């Protein structure tokens, strides 16, 4: 068992595409049999900046993430070693003091809008899935999520979408779709694709 290769599945796609729904349904199916890592955990720490300045940063650019640390943690998991990843609080635009343990498993699922953009990270992914959803659906989901779950004002969400989210999607996220092995329309709302992906993970675990 210890000598078996760890399989890393990458799930990318634009904001509000249905990635989180897909991930949550996969987690419901497999619980602790798989390890899930989100690129969002690895937003850079900005304690030296006041909240007002942190809220103005471009969080949809590759430079917003400490992707090198995420790569380091994926390599640890591939070696069947645990990793301690940061915990990020979106309501304060910063990391918090505690860390989250990532336990090794046979299947590691990595998710994020920009995980196909970094070549070294891309090369660690054995199966690459892109969740593809219409832009108008994605913006509505993003507004609902940020207002309800992250305490944001409607104006701030729309402004951020127009100034950074949409341009960064067009520059980095959409072009990365070409690296996908599988494209899933509507993410976790696509029950047929979800069942096929779960069957593949079951086969890997068995």
Long-range contacts (C-beta under 8 A, 24 or more apart in sequence): 2-80, 4-106, 6-77, 6-78, 6-80, 6-104, 6-105, 6-106, 6-107, 6-108, 7-106, 7-107, 7-108, 7-126, 7-127, 7-204, 8-74, 8-77, 8-78, 8-107, 8-108, 8-109, 8-110, 8-124, 8-125, 8-126, 8-127, 9-107, 9-108, 9-109, 9-110, 9-125, 9-126, 9-127, 9-128, 9-129, 9-201, 10-109, 10-110, 10-111, 10-115, 10-116, 10-121, 10-122, 10-125, 10-127, 10-128, 10-129, 11-109, 11-110, 11-111, 11-115, 11-129, 11-130, 11-131, 12-111, 12-112, 12-113, 12-114, 12-115, 12-116, 12-128, 12-129, 12-130, 12-131, 12-173, 12-176, 12-177, 12-180, 13-113, 13-130, 13-131, 13-132, 13-133, 13-173, 13-187, 14-113, 14-131, 14-133, 14-135, 14-138, 14-169, 14-173, 14-174, 15-60, 15-113, 15-138, 15-142, 15-165, 15-169, 16-133, 16-137, 16-138, 16-139, 16-140, 16-141, 16-142, 16-145, 17-131, 17-132, 17-133, 17-138, 17-187, 18-131, 18-133, 18-141, 18-186, 18-187, 18-188, 18-189, 18-190, 19-111, 19-112, 19-113, 19-131, 19-187, 19-188, 20-111, 20-188, 21-187, 21-188, 21-189, 22-131, 22-184, 22-187, 22-188, 22-194, 22-197, 23-109, 23-111, 23-188, 24-188, 25-188, 25-194, 26-109, 26-194, 26-197, 26-198, 26-201, 29-198, 29-201, 30-107, 30-198, 30-201, 30-205, 32-103, 32-105, 33-105, 33-106, 33-107, 33-205, 34-105, 34-106, 34-107, 34-108, 34-109, 34-201, 34-205, 35-77, 35-102, 35-103, 35-104, 35-105, 35-107, 35-108, 35-109, 36-108, 36-109, 36-110, 36-111, 37-70, 37-73, 37-74, 37-77, 37-85, 37-102, 37-108, 37-109, 37-110, 37-111, 38-110, 38-111, 38-112, 39-65, 39-67, 39-70, 39-110, 39-111, 39-112, 39-113, 39-114, 39-115, 40-88, 40-90, 40-112, 41-70, 41-85, 41-86, 41-87, 41-88, 41-100, 42-66, 42-67, 42-69, 42-70, 42-85, 42-86, 42-88, 43-86, 43-88, 43-95, 45-86, 45-94, 45-95, 46-93, 46-94, 47-94, 47-95, 51-92, 51-93, 54-92, 54-93, 54-94, 55-93, 55-156, 57-93, 58-164, 58-168, 59-93, 59-164, 60-113, 60-114, 60-164, 60-165, 60-168, 60-169, 60-172, 61-164, 61-168, 61-172, 62-114, 62-117, 62-118, 62-172, 65-112, 65-114, 67-114, 67-118, 67-121, 70-110, 70-121, 71-118, 71-120, 71-121, 71-124, 73-102, 74-108, 74-110, 74-121, 74-124, 75-124, 76-104, 77-102, 77-104, 77-105, 77-108, 78-108, 78-124, 79-104, 80-104, 90-149, 90-150, 91-150, 91-151, 106-204, 106-205, 107-201, 107-204, 107-205, 113-169, 113-173, 114-172, 114-173, 114-176, 116-176, 116-177, 116-179, 116-180, 117-172, 117-173, 117-176, 122-179, 127-181, 127-182, 127-200, 128-179, 128-180, 128-181, 128-182, 129-180, 129-181, 129-182, 129-183, 129-184, 129-197, 130-176, 130-177, 130-179, 130-180, 130-182, 130-183, 130-184, 131-184, 131-185, 131-186, 131-187, 132-177, 132-183, 132-184, 132-185, 132-186, 133-185, 133-186, 133-187, 135-166, 135-169
